Amino acid sequence: MSTSTLKSEQTKLTQQDRDLIMATQEGLPLVSDPWGELGRQLNMPAEEVLSRFRHMQDTGVIRRVAAVPDHYKLGYRYNGMTVWDVKDDAIDEMGQRVGDLPFVSHCYRRPRHLPYWSFNLFAMVHGTSRSEVEYKAQQIQALLGDTCANNTILYSSAILKKTGLRLRKQKPTP
């Protein structure tokens, strides 16, 4: 059996896996024991719920289970995608260091599109004011030092609904 066939066999969803995904697409139950609550809803032990999620994560069916706070409700209404023109020989190290900053929610490398777009490192920061976002950008600038030739901040102008893949209930097959 080839590795790809084996991987394909490992990632086939059971009906119980689909039910778990469907039950959590809008988030985990907001209770002290979400695994137990899901188990009660789906008639399976909490340990099995957690085991199935771990298996789906191990096989790549799902990437992670994580909290996604609504930063607007927390008062962080200013969103700045800071963009940086970092030397190519320093971008891996500096990207890791920027991504490790506690106020950077996500950080990634993107290709340049010269001569129009020289920026190759993107780091998202949020703040309760525009000046807070700018202060955080100054901290990134200090970290990057002379590895960075240029930067700017792109501010959000609209709130976009962000969701991942959504499964639908399967229609019965005849």
Secondary structure, 3 states (H helix, E strand, C coil): CCHHHHHHHHCCCCHHHHHHHHHHCCCCCCCCCHHHHHHHHHCCCHHHHHHHHHHHHHCCCCCCCCCCCCCCCCCCCEEEEEEEEECCCCHHHHHHHHHCCCCEEEEEECCCECCCECCCEEEEEEECCHHHHHHHHHHHHHHHHHHEEEEEEEECCCCCCCCCCCCCCCCCCC
